[in-house]
Amino acid sequence: MIKNYFRIAFRSLLKNKVFTLIHILGLAIGISASLVIYLLVNFHLSFDKFEKDGNRIYRAVSTFSFSGEVFRNSGITSPMGEAMRKELTGLEAIAPFRTYGEDVKVSVPYKNENNPVVYKKQGEIIFADESFCKLIGYEWIAGSPVIALAKPYQVVLTESMTKKYFPGLKPQDAVGKYLYFNDTVRTIISGVLKDIKANTDFTFNTVISMATLDSTSLRPDDWYEWNNTNSASQLLVKLAAGTPVSRIEKEMHSLYDKYRKIDKDDHSTVSFSLQPLSDIHFNAEFGGYTLPLANKSTLYSLMIVAVFLLLLACINFINLSTANASGRSKEIGIRKTLGSTKKQLVIQFLSETFLLTLSAAVLSVLLTPFLLKIFADFIPKDLHFDLLGQPSIFLFLTILILAVTLFSGFYPALVLSGYKPVLVLKNQAYSNTGKTRSAWLRKSLTISQFIIAQVFIMATILVSKQINYSIHKNQGFQKDAILHLNTNFYDTIQGHKYLLADKIKALPGVKMVSICTNPPSSNSTWSSTMKYKDGKKETETNVEQKYGDTNYIKLYGLNLIAGNNLEQSDSVIAFIMNETYAHILGFHQPEKLVGKYIEWNNKQIIIKGIVSDFHERSLHEPIKPLVIGSWAKNTRNISIALQPQNESGTSWKNTIGQIEKAWKEVYPKDDFEYHFFDEQLAKYYDSEQHIADLLKWATGLAIFISSLGLLGLVIYSTNIRTKEIGVRKVLGASVSQIVIIISKEFIMLIAFAFIIAAPIAYIGMYRWLENFAYHTEISWWIFLLGVSVMIVIAILTLGYQTIRAAKANPVKSLRSE
């Protein structure tokens, strides 16, 4: 019986090739979008699920409050871990570790001690002991978990790093070999770990024994300092079963109060909290490690987009199926006359829907690899699609196929199986046209499609408008034709940076050069506490700092509104202050601050000038108090303003080549890397750009599917109004009048959908813009453009079918009367 159902279903689908193709295409779009979004959401939600008792593993983090501002740090004061080991109970494991940086040079004297193989800018290196490896759940290939990280100068590698540094060697044979870190630390390989195949934020591949820090110059200055917190100093803990999180957090505060040095002038407060392991991958406030973090709100939004696109596809299927019902009325009448029951007909039509959905799913599986390539910038590089190797995908598709089959096919099956055979065989399937033509359910479904499509259109316009606003807004500095170079952080010869700057300055394609810390706007921050006393009260503020030579302000075009520029100095003798800091100190006429002093590091520093506010970071964040100083010893980077580009567009390329040559003369062993300042600024909004790209695709798909649904409704409408159209033509109506009569109804549906879509879109856009401290306006024309786009697309969709119906010969339509 079931075999017969599918055989008949297959024949029926082949008979109606056009509708079958439209059905499959519409469903395939919805299923493809759902599959890609499922892969992305499942990928992120699977992070760090493999650790044993992961619900009891936490990362200790710090939160600072100062002058009304809150600062969060993923690190912890360095001595905290050891103190917790000695003095706290209720902890099953304590695993402190220290990150080493992202630009470590590793030398491998594998075959030649005097000529080692050098690997530059190696990251994912940490200092830790065996407790870290045990807590994360690494599997050991070689070496002893107990002693491999117990002594100084021991290092443990993952299997992949062992193959990289010692090609051709088995992991066990690498034990006993040597590695040099930054030419100063000689370590011996004491173990090899198996690579973690599961998704994890702990992607560290090189573990140097924590004891090495105490035995080398690598030991940080804050290693024994309770009052200092560095994000490099990390701490993981595993609570014993039944241990309250609040109790451990309280006892951490007690340890801090017990051992820290009390500074009566320090008005900041610090609190410690335990961040769940499952939260690390999603919490941007504390940050992660080397992998980009995900945003749960974005993931939930993607899930909503997938549901909407799938819903649109199902609505489209329902509308098209019921619109095509008249073509199958005689078939149904004959089947019922020959004894088919309503239940059998429902199963028959659901079988057709299942075949269509299955075909659409197969097409989606074929399309998914191409979609992943299209969204490569948005999709994590470790996300893979393997139907056979990932059983969860097969299960997801199975559930999706069954759900779509029931949701899309059940109502059309009831409609089709409900025809009365007597009316059908008398050619009176639409005798009840008064009720049928109202088609309230189909209209409601179509309105729903229009609402979703219009919300997508308006959201896409708004996001693009905000990105354009962010990139082109005057941010208070020059950003075009400026390069930025980072010199070697470990270079101990101060003269190198001056020599390089002089060489670059002499190039004809260079307008100006400045030795500085960072550009005016960057994600790298440096802040400190500063005090101002006016004789009556003391104002203490956390202030961001930037340093540069006398060319810094001129090169970046900062607006000096009072006072004078900085003078070159090897130490900090003067500051230039921004307007925001001046206002915090109570000066609304900035020039009155020039010549006054602020206290920093127990020294009185004169205020030399005031610059107009500029954005130190993206427009997500408000402008903060800031000072610019001249401190030659601390400035390691070089900013370069280029001469205008020539007509042929080759001068910048030539100049950069000359800069690279000068770089190699000064730093022959270091790679030459540069960044255009305006491109770095644009990266602030990569997330928004990804959202915009995704919305454009979602909008395009929503419009396409909605157009198919509209086409189904207009086919249905013209089918049941064939005689009405014929009568109107006989009575003298023109083609254009008939087209307007038919189209008006659908334009009204779009207008009604707009009334619902506009407030939904406004609320969503308003909440999204709250993420920006500075944002564009929600202009009225966004809504007008959104509905106009939908109307134009609807008219184009309606055009062919309505004109065709209006031009039909009325004699044929009235022949049966």
VOKETI-115198 format. One record per residue (C-alpha): x, y, z. Coordinates in steps of 0.001 Angstrom, whole numbers, always signed. Each point is the difference from the previous one (the first is absolute). Example, Ala and Ser with C-alpha at 12.3 -4.5 7.8 and 13.67 -1.06 7.14 Angstrom:
residues 2
        x        y        z
   +12300    -4500    +7800
    +1370    +3440     -660
//
This chain:
residues 817
        x        y        z
       +0       +0       +0
    +2716    +2487     +998
    +1947     -871    -3130
    -3091     +756    -2064
     -440    +3372    +1725
    +3516    +1048     -924
     -330    -1338    -3573
    -3138    +2084     -592
    +1586    +2996    +1735
    +3050     -216    -2236
    -2154     -142    -3148
    -2056    +2969    +1152
    +3108    +2089     +648
    +1386     -805    -3447
    -3292     +986    -1570
     +163    +3502    +1565
    +3652     +755     -703
     -181    +3803     +381
    -1756      -63    +3362
    +2234    -2844    +1158
    +3110    +2014     -858
    -1338    +3090    +1790
     -897    -2110    +3052
    +3454    -1597     +173
    +1807    +3283     -561
    -1953    +1833    +2697
     +429    -2767    +2556
    +3679     -489     -898
     +708    +3669     +737
    -1628     -228    +3429
    +1638    -3327     +870
    +3450    +1160    -1241
     -165    +3131    +2130
    -1130    -2045    +3004
    +2769    -2551     -530
    +2774    +2601     -264
    -1268    +1851    +3066
     -343    -3303    +1895
    +3626     -821     -815
    +1128    +3410    +1257
    -2102      -32    +3169
     +847    -3625     +822
    +3708     +733     -556
      +63    +2837    +2530
    -2249    -1673    +2555
    +2227    -3094       -9
    +3061    +1829    +1374
    +1651    -1576    +3032
    -2651    -2659     +489
    +2569    -2806     +189
    +1605     +922    +3344
     -982    -2349    +2788
    -2386    +1689    +2469
     +149    +3174    -2091
    -2894    +1466    +1978
    +2337     +204    +3009
    +2898    +1659    -1852
     +358    +3794     +233
    +2412    +2738     -987
     +848    +2560    +2679
     -423    +3563    -1335
     +328    +3517    +1374
    -2267    +3050     -123
    +1273    +3469     +893
    -2129    +3021     +828
    +1546    +3431     -113
    -1518    +3490     -211
    -3321    -1445    -1092
    +1556    -2100    -2774
     +170    -3783      -27
    +2955    -1894    -1489
       +7    -3762     -461
    +3072    -2189     -249
     +163    -3707     -811
    +3142     -241    +2110
     +550     -307    +3717
    +2703    +1300    +2304
    +2902    -2437     -454
     +475    -1301    +3599
    -3716     -847     +360
     +247    -3536    -1424
    +2725    -1190    +2361
    -1722    +1630    +2987
    -3269    -1775     -851
    +1861    -3330     -180
    +1395     +466    +3487
    -2898    +1600    +1833
    -3361     -832    -1616
    -2077    -3146     +137
    -2793    -1226    -2237
    +2120     +123    -3152
     +684    -3182    -1909
    +2580    +1584    -2322
    +1857    +3318     -274
    +1808     +709    -3274
    +1787    +3346     -354
    +1702     +723    -3319
    +1656    +2933    -1722
     -280     +849    -3702
    +3280     +795    -1750
    -1043    +2179    -2932
     -695     -269    -3695
    +3392     +860    -1479
    +2421    -2405    +1661
    +2972    -1221    -2019
     +705    -3717     +338
    +3357    -1398    -1097
     +281    -3758     -629
    +3587    -1347       -2
    -1175    -3378    -1242
    +2736     -861    -2501
    +2502    +2807     +527
     +597    +1630    +3380
    +1749    +2998    -1569
    -2582     +527    -2725
    -3448     -658    +1474
    -3244     +205    -1952
    -1824    +3174    +1083
    -3778     +377     +272
    -1061    +3616     +483
    -3105    +1339    +1706
    -1076    -3191    +1657
    -3092     +393    +2152
    -2181    -2215    +2156
    +2856     -475    +2492
     -614      -69    +3756
    +1812     -625    +3280
    -1840    -2592    +2092
     +401    -3117    +2106
    -1542    -3464     -160
    -3254    +1226    +1600
     -891    +1926    -3164
     +442    -2999    -2306
    -1988    -2184    +2374
    -2852    +2483     +374
     -434     +561    -3745
     +191    -3723     -669
    +3014     -391    -2287
    +1023    -3527     -920
    +3724     -765     +313
    +1842    -1664    -2881
    +3439     +180    +1597
    +1401    +1102    +3325
    -1303     -230    +3550
    -2920    +2245    +1022
    +1454     +180    +3505
    +3566    +1159     -730
      -87    +1389    -3567
     -658    +3555    +1233
    +1453     -223    +3490
    +3463    +1511     -628
    +1288    +3210    -1592
     +756      +24    -3738
    -2391    -2823     -836
    -2439     +353    -2887
    -2884    -2139    -1226
    -1229     +195    -3600
    -3152    -1158    -1710
     +331    -2655    -2663
     -537    +2501    -2843
    +2755    +2311    +1272
    +2350    -2957     +389
     -536     -858    -3668
     +572    +3630     -918
    +3266     +423    +1905
    +1311    -3537     -545
    -1314    -1276    -3346
     +535    -3704     -481
     +384     -778    +3701
    -2481    -2004    +2018
    -1407    +1972    +2963
    +1793    -2293    +2460
    +3343     +693    -1729
     -414    +3756     +433
     +265     -349    +3787
    +3461    +1161    +1054
     +426    +2446    -2898
     +588    +3714     +628
    -1892    +3194     -823
    +1107    +3622     +439
    -2528    +2749     +695
    +1036    +3503    -1115
    +3640    -1181      -65
     +212     +217    +3804
    -1925    -2895    +1515
    +1299    -3499     -753
    -2554    -2702     +753
     -126    -3776     -302
    -3060    -1817    -1341
    -1357    -2181    +2819
    -3309    -1140    -1446
    -2408      -12    -2941
    -3761     +546     +217
    -2664    -1222    -2368
    -1724    +2818    -1909
    -3480     +804    +1230
    -2374     -742    -2865
    -3084    +1445    +1699
     -850    +3688     -205
    +1778    +1886    +2758
    +1245    +3467     +843
    +3090    -1569    +1592
    +1965     -347    -3224
    +3410     +239    +1671
    +2530    -2273    -1678
    +3138     +692    +2043
     +159     -261    +3800
    +3161    +1175    +1760
     +336    -1015    +3634
    -1137    +2694    +2413
    +3220     -549    +1976
    +1876    +1488    -2984
    -1352    +3453     +826
    +1709      +38    +3364
    +3330    -1004    -1546
     +295    +2408    -2928
     -267    +3636     -940
    -3451     -783    -1385
    -1531     +348    +3448
    -2383    +2967     -161
     +325    +2927    +2380
    -3434     -673    +1469
     +680    -3677     +747
      -78     +493    +3776
    -2083    +3189      +23
    -3496     -231    +1471
     -863    +3547    -1067
     +574     -557    -3732
    -2248    -1867    -2417
    +1025    -1048    -3490
    -2205    -1767    -2552
    +2947    -2333     -711
     -355    -1478    +3494
    -2869    -2509     -255
    -1552    -2330    +2546
    -2318    -2972     -508
    -1638    -1795    +2914
    -2188    -3064     +366
    -2371      +77    +2920
     -654    -3085    +2055
    -3540    -1316     -317
    -2345    +2071    +2144
    +2400    +2934     +508
    -1868    +3331     -430
    +1535    +2436    -2477
     -818    +2921    +2285
    +2054    -1491    +2826
    +3163     -295    -2131
     -459    +3536    -1342
     -356    +1335    +3544
    +3120    -1837    +1164
    +1962    +1357    -2999
     -854    +3514    +1193
    +1190     -914    +3472
    +3339    -1219    -1377
     +378    +3211    -2001
     -715    +2192    +3017
    +2390    -2095    +2093
    +3043     +297    -2256
     -341    +3160    -2101
    +1756    +3247     +842
    -2509    +2620    +1099
     +428    +3325    -1813
    -2034    +2783    +1623
      +94    +1963    -3272
    -1444    -2916    -1991
    -3753     +581     -265
     -673    -2891    -2377
    -1815    -3162    +1005
     +622    -3506    -1311
    -2256    -3025      +58
     +698    -3588     -994
    -2484    -2357    -1567
      -54    -3503    -1444
     -964      -72    -3667
    -1564    -3309    -1103
    +1973    -1946    -2586
    -3036      +51    -2304
      -18    +3816      +50
    +3594     +589    -1155
     -760     -453    -3715
    -2840    +2534      +98
    +1071    +2718    +2421
    +1731    +2874    -1795
     +200    +2065    +3208
    +2701    -2293    +1392
    +1231    -1317    -3356
    +1404    -3335    -1040
    +3411    -1114    -1210
    +1024     -401    -3648
    -3316     -931    -1645
    -2699    +2559     -870
    -2879      -65    +2447
    -3629     -544     -895
    -2976    +2073    +1066
    -3023    -1856    +1301
    -2348    +2802    -1053
    +1349     -288    -3545
     -411    -3773      +50
    -3579     +300    +1221
     -644    +2609    -2693
    +1363    -2388    -2603
    -2307    -2710    +1297
    -2944    +2382     -362
    +1110     +811    -3561
     +121    -3737     -777
    -3485     -521    +1443
    -1374    +2926    -2007
    +1550    -1189    -3264
    -1290    -3513     +593
    -3402    +1405     +922
      -29    +2039    -3207
     +812    -3120    -2005
    -2810    -1939    +1693
    -2493    +2822     -534
    +1067     +165    -3610
     -590    -3745     -332
    -3487     +258    +1523
    -1008    +2876    -2245
    +1297    -1638    -3160
    -1552    -3362     +879
    -3437    +1440     +644
     +303    +2263    -3052
     +608    -3038    -2158
    -2828    -1948    +1579
    -2414     +665    -2876
    +2285    -1883    -2367
     -400    -3165    +2072
    -3691     +251     +869
    -1131    -2555    -2608
    +2706    -2424    +1098
    -1264     +272    +3568
    -3630     -392    -1101
     +781    -3173    -1932
    +2033    -1447    +2909
    -2830     +629    +2422
    -2542    -1488    -2432
    +2145    -3144     -244
      +29     -348    +3773
    +2974    +1954    +1356
     -554    +1240    +3540
     +982    +3440    +1249
    +2709    -1581    +2179
    +1527    -1751    -3032
      -14    +3245    -1986
    +1646    +1888    +2874
    +2738    -2634     +196
     +374     +181    -3786
     +503    +3774       -4
    +2313     -126    +3026
    +2064    -2565    -1921
     +366    +2545    -2814
    +1041    +2663    +2501
    +2527    -2400    +1534
    +1554     -725    -3409
     +207    +3728     -740
    +1539     +745    +3412
    +2437    -2891     -339
    +1051    +1227    -3456
     +421    +3520    +1401
    +2118    -1370    +2869
    +2250    -1888    -2425
     +421    +3200    -2023
     +773    +1871    +3227
    +2725    -2487     +916
    +1569     +586    -3430
     -279    +3801     +383
    +1339     +211    +3566
    +3757     -276     -818
     -376    +2874    -2485
    -1920    +2093    +2528
    +2745     -573    +2575
    +2542    +1321    -2514
    -2168    +3033     -743
     -175     +811    +3713
    +3655     -887     +643
     +615    +3340    +1765
    -2851     -690    +2386
     +505    -3727     +466
    +2754    -1186    +2419
    +2867    -1691    -1829
     -373    -3157    +2109
    -3653     -461     -907
     -375    -2951    -2361
    -2925    -1672    -1737
     +161    -3776      -78
    -3363    -1748     -251
    +1470    -3456     +608
    +2489    +1039    +2675
    -2450    +2180    +1959
    -3034    -2077    +1059
    -1648    +3068    +1548
     -394    +1532    -3470
    -1806    -3086    -1270
    -2274      +44    +3061
     -697    +3738     -462
     -908     -489    -3664
    -2257    -2954     +816
    -1928    +1990    +2602
     -118    +3014    -2330
    -1357    -2053    -2929
    -2754    -1522    +2138
     -924    +3341    +1577
     -111    +1839    -3343
    -2006    -2846    -1564
    -2664     +175    +2699
      -87    +3800     +276
       -9     +647    -3749
    -2040    -2943    -1188
    -2717     -574    +2568
    -2251    +2952     -822
     +244     -392    -3811
     -689    -3731     +455
    -3183     +786    +1944
    -1097    +2534    -2643
     +664    -2327    -2923
    -1587    -3040    +1666
    -3068    +2015     +953
    -1377     +557    -3512
    -3483    -1469     -587
     +105    -2376    -2987
    -3475    +1025    -1295
     +954    +3686     -300
    +3442     -827    -1396
    -1302    -2233    -2766
    -2645    +2633     -894
    +2835    +2535     -399
    -1300    +1927    +3039
    +2983     -317    +2300
     -141    +3762     +551
    -3742     +392     +269
     +494    +1461    +3454
    +2117    +2820    -1353
    -1269    +2613    +2369
    +1695    -1627    +2960
    +2901    -1414    -1942
     +985    +3279    -1553
     +391    +1610    +3396
    +2657    -2661     +677
     +674    +1519    +3396
    +2534    -2644    +1013
    +2024     +342    -3179
      -90    +3769     +278
    +1102     -201    +3633
    +2900    -2212     -971
     +985    +2331    -2820
     -200    +3005    +2332
    +2303    -1856    +2373
    +2481     -449    -2842
     -161    +3699     -819
     +526     +943    +3663
    +3136    -2143     +277
    +1368    +1201    -3341
     -583    +3686     +825
    +1598     -321    +3450
    +3068    -1555    -1668
     +127    +2785    -2615
     -235    +2779    +2591
    +2560    -1651    +2279
    +2438     -386    -2895
     -333    +3673     -913
     +522    +1103    +3619
    +3076    -2181     +606
    +1597    +1214    -3244
     -802    +3591    +1005
    +1667     -465    +3416
    +3114    -1580    -1520
     +278    +2859    -2484
     -476    +2478    +2859
    +2684    -1689    +2117
    +2595     -128    -2761
     -549    +3502    -1400
     -725    +1933    +3184
    +2573    +2644     +868
    +1804    -1699    +2875
    +2244    +2922     +828
    +3163    -1081    -1824
    +1453     -653    -3449
     -173    -3646    -1059
     +762     -104    -3735
    +3407     -830    -1493
    +1558     -827    +3393
    +2068    -3122     +674
     +842    -1406    +3406
    +2999    -2232     +785
     +688    -1951    +3198
    +3719     -302     +707
    +1555    -2931    +1849
    -1248      +88    +3592
    +3081    -1865    +1244
    +2502    +2295    -1706
    +2170    +1517    +2743
    +1769    +2508    -2254
    -1941    +3275     +161
    +1871    +1454    -2954
    -1505    -2469    -2489
    -3415    +1658      -67
    +1537    +3448     -558
    +2214    -1341    -2767
    -2997    -1616    -1718
    -2092    +3165     +398
    +2765    +2111    -1578
     +320    -2405    -2950
    -3753      +51     -607
     -197    +3764     +419
    +2510     +446    -2804
    -2149    -1860    -2539
    -1671    +2281    -2604
    -3383    -1755     +338
     -220     +702    +3751
    -1588    +3176    +1322
     +606     -402    +3739
    +1188    -2567    +2570
     -833     -319    +3699
    +1468    -2334    +2614
    -2847     -884    +2342
    -1808    -2714    +1940
    -3312     -536    -1829
    -2144    +1984    -2433
    -2666    +2272    +1521
    -2538    -2821     -345
     +969    -3587     +806
    -1108    -2982    +2054
    +3249     +137    +1952
     -604    +1998    +3175
    +2209    +1359    +2726
    -1564    +1830    +2913
    +1058    +1261    +3384
    -1315    +1950    +2974
     +560    +3765      -70
     -912    +2667    +2558
     -792    +3677     -303
      -94    +2338    +3003
    -1484    +3469     -285
     +645     +978    +3614
    -3475     -948    +1173
     -560    -3541    -1182
    +1878    -2856    -1596
    -1309    -1667    -3181
    +1343    -3485     -659
     -638    -1478    -3446
     +991    -3064    -1965
    +1578    +1472    -3142
    +1048    -1627    -3256
    +3487     +808    -1256
    +1691     +253    -3373
    +3554    +1084     -731
    +1645    +1462    -3060
    +2580    +2490    -1196
     -679    +3557    -1129
    -1287    -1224    -3380
    -2706    -2213    +1507
    -2709    +2662     +248
     +869    +1493    -3396
     +162    -3337    -1829
    -3418    -1129    +1225
    -1550    +3444     -371
    -1103     +306    +3625
    -1573    +3388     +716
    +2052    +1896    +2591
    -2588    +2465    +1378
    +2129    +1479    +2801
    +3644     +156    +1029
    +2966    -1368    -1901
    +1318    -3237    -1452
    +2229    -2371    +1954
    +3768     +243      +81
    +2257    -3014     -549
    +1000    -1632    +3274
    +1391    -3282    +1318
    -2317     +222    +3011
    -3536    +1222     +588
     +183    +3712     +763
    -3256    +1236    -1557
    -3432    -1201    -1141
    -2524    +1093    -2565
    -3534     -688    +1227
    -3244     -694    -1895
    -3188    +2022     +525
    -1790    -2811    +1833
    +2666      -79    +2709
      -84    +3785     +251
    -3779      -75     +522
     +326    -2721    +2663
    +2386    +2323    +1853
    -2647    +2734     -186
    +1543    +2170    -2739
    -2448     +963    -2754
    +2514    +2504    -1331
    +2913    -2364     -722
    +2562    +2754     -443
     -210     +682    +3757
    +1561    -3413     +663
    +3180     +775    -1935
    +2902     +448    +2405
    -1652    -1870    +2862
    +1283    -3328    +1359
    -1354    -3513     +486
    +1568    -2645    +2211
    +1115    -3285    -1580
    +2390    -2566    +1506
     +635    +2380    +2903
    +1215    +2661    -2439
    -1516    +3341     -987
     -447     +159    -3792
     -828    +3284    -1705
    -2949     +266    -2416
    +1551    +1363    -3192
    -3132      +66    -2182
    -3532    -1199     -710
    -1143    -1938    -3101
    -3525     -456    -1284
    -1606    -3298     +872
     +622    -2910    -2350
    -1239    -3600     +104
    +2617    -2209    +1654
    -1843    -3157    -1032
    -3099     -949    -1952
    -3289    +1882     +162
    -1297    -2743    +2299
    +1843    +1737    +2832
     -202    +3556    +1334
    +2994    +2338      -92
    +2024     -329    +3207
    +2428    +2348    +1789
    +3407     -148    -1696
    +3425    +1597      +45
    +2777       +4    -2594
    +3588     +183    +1136
    +3482      -61    -1436
    +1996    -2930    +1362
    +2741    -1132    -2341
     +959    -3068    +2007
    -3505    -1477     -157
     -793     +716    -3663
     +850    -3006    -2159
    -2199     +438    -3069
      +82    +2211    -3084
    -2868    +1755    -1780
     +577    +1152    -3580
    -2064    +2511    -1992
     +370     -623    -3742
      -11    +2569    -2767
    -3178      +30    -2134
     -366    -2930    -2386
     +992     +703    -3619
    -2411     -322    -2938
    +1276    -3426     -967
     -485    -1273    +3581
    +3560    -1317     +373
    +1722    +2505    +2291
    -1168    -1559    +3287
    +1082    -3454    -1104
    +3456    +1324     -930
     +319    +1924    +3259
    -1008    -3030    +2083
    +2644    -2020    -1833
    +2610    +2627     +926
    -1212      -24    +3636
     +392    -3788      +68
    +3563     +347    -1301
     +795    +2493    +2788
    -1598    -2369    +2534
    +2205    -2905    -1114
    +3086    +2173     +363
     -838     +668    +3661
    -1829    -3233     +945
    +1380    -2628    -2414
    -1353    -2977    +1998
    -3510    +1355     +550
    -2928     -288    -2390
    -1258    +3249    -1487
    -3673     +585     +801
    -2044    +3156     -384
    -3609    +1045     +386
    -2017    +2754    -1636
    -1653    +1950    +2785
    -3378     +339    -1754
     -137    -3769     -569
     +631     -626    +3692
    -2889    +2316     +852
    -2303    -1860    -2388
     +769    -3243    +1878
    -1820    +1424    +3022
    -3183     -690    -1898
     +756    -3461    -1404
    -2784    -1451    +2118
    -2507    +2538    -1314
    +1219     -592    -3561
     -572    -3726     +437
    -3490     +701    +1322
     -665    +2256    -2995
    +1173    -2681    -2437
    -2115    -2608    +1728
    -3032    +2284      -21
     +438     +706    -3703
      -55    -3700     -733
    -2917     -623    +2356
    -1900    +2930    -1508
     +627    -1210    -3532
    -1184    -3503     +896
    -3026    +1337    +1877
     -991    +2166    -2960
     +473    -2874    -2433
    -2062    -2424    +2081
    -2664    +2673     +627
     -191     +661    -3716
     -613    -3688     -608
    -2754      +62    +2622
    -1513    +3081    -1623
     +145    -1728    -3345
    -1891    -2950    +1480
    -2695    +2272    +1391
     -457    +1890    -3260
     -236    -3298    -1919
    -2645    -1131    +2446
    -1859    +3315     -244
       -5     +136    -3790
    -1120    -3645     -191
    -3106     +543    +2116
     -738    +3380    -1619
     +253    -1200    -3587
    -3728     +422     -655
      -73    +3369    +1787
    +2836    +1222    -2225
    -1857    -1303    -3059
    -3192    +1838     +979
    +1924    +3225     +625
    +1603     -247    -3452
    -3345     -621    -1665
    -1358    +3071    +1769
    +2848    +2117    -1388
    +2773      -39    +2616
    +3472     +561    -1429
    +3050    -2111     +742
    +1551    +2748    +2151
    -3204     +388    +2040
     -153    -3743     +681
    +3710      -68     +948
     -578    +2845    +2465
    -3058    -1723    +1491
    +1920    -3250     +575
    +3242    +1659    +1154
    -1687    +2441    +2376
     -926    -2797    +2358
    +3607    -1148     +333
    +1395    +3504     +377
    -2454     +455    +2875
    +1436    -3145    +1606
    +3492    +1520     -192
    -1279    +3264    +1494
    -1685    -1899    +2836
    +3200    -1975     +600
    +1937    +3288     +135
    -2217    +1267    +2830
    +1073    -3020    +2066
    +3606     -209    -1229
     +905    +3665     +625
     -306       +1    +3831
    +1676    -3442     +231
    +2929    +1245    -2113
     +226    +3256    +1994
     +218    -1801    +3357
    +2650    -2401    -1314
    +2053    +2789    -1587
     -235    +2186    +3114
    +1283    -2777    +2247
    +2833     -863    -2392
    +1155    +3633     -137
     +204      +49    +3802
    +3251    -1968     -422
    +1628    +3165    -1380
     +903    +3037    +2084
     -196    +1995    -3253
    -2434    -1075    -2671
    -2023    +1094    -2989
    -3674     +916     +151
    -2930    -2270     -861
    -1163    +2119    -2933
    -3556      -38    -1350
    +1267     -776    -3494
    +1226    -3436    +1170
    -3614    -1076     +429
    -1126    +1662    -3224
    +2808    -1664    -1933
     -767    -3362    +1591
    -3645      -50    -1029
     +818    +1493    -3424
    +2462    -2806     -738
    -2622    -2563     +957
    -2671    +1665    -2178
    +2299     +172    -3035
     +941    -3667     +380
    -3664     -912     +440
    -1017    +1889    -3150
    +2719    -1779    -1976
    -1189    -3341    +1392
    -3649     +757     -713
     +577    +1472    -3430
     +226    -3070    -2211
    -2788    -2052    +1599
    -2510    +2864     +291
     +581    +1228    -3550
     -301    -3556    -1270
    -3307     -455    +1831
    -1301    +3374    -1192
     +833     -782    -3652
    -1626    -3452      +42
    -2897     -628    -2422
    -3272     +495    +1973
    -1810    -2458    -2266
    +1967    -2925    +1472
     -620    +1055    +3582
    -3755     +456     -542
     -553    -3092    -2124
    -1235    -2086    +2913
    -2666    +2562    +1008
//
